[in-house]
Structure formats: C-alpha cells, structure tokens
Amino acid sequence: MVESVGTFVPDAKWTDEDTERLIKWRTVHSYLFSGKRSSARNGWEAFIHENQAKLDVKWTARQAKKKWDNLKTKHKKQRIDVQCVLFA
C-alpha cells in the first residue's frame, strides 16, 4: 500500500497538473472501466494507489471519479455548443 502523502483537503481544487495526470491515466487504463460490477470503483482506487505520491492533494477514489464525470459533462456541453455555432 502507498504511504499517505499530501494533505487531505475536502474543498481543494484540482491543479492543471493533477487534472492532466487523471485524464492521461484514465485514457491509458480504460480497460479497468469495463462496466462490470465494481470495475470502475476498482479502477479509481488503482489510480489513487498508483499516483498518490505524484498528486498535489490526497484525493480519494470518489473525488477522482467525480472529477472525471465533471470533465466528461463539460466536454459534452462544449462540443454541443460548438455544433450549435457551426450549424446555426
């Protein structure tokens, strides 16, 4: 198990570096998120386990999942906004 590194801050903001690390890791390890029972939870726990020492804040697997979900939502909204502008 990885030793605790960093400080757990419930209201902390994700840095650009942490966000980039999350996106790259999730993209490379997409096979961990197969949709099978508990696969996503195990995947996020693996992200935290592998990256805790590199992250600026001691994030939890739940916070990593929430950040990923928010990034997907933001991406979809921006893509729809661009399509509306292009086809208006």
Long-range contacts (C-beta under 8 A, 24 or more apart in sequence): 1-49, 2-49, 2-52, 2-53, 3-53, 4-52, 4-58, 5-52, 5-53, 5-55, 5-58, 6-52, 6-55, 6-56, 6-57, 6-58, 7-57, 7-58, 8-57, 8-58, 8-60, 9-57, 9-58, 12-57, 14-57, 14-59, 14-67, 15-56, 15-57, 17-56, 18-55, 18-56, 18-57, 18-59, 19-67, 19-71, 21-51, 21-54, 21-55, 22-47, 22-64, 22-67, 22-68, 22-71, 23-71, 25-50, 25-51, 26-68, 40-65, 41-65, 44-68
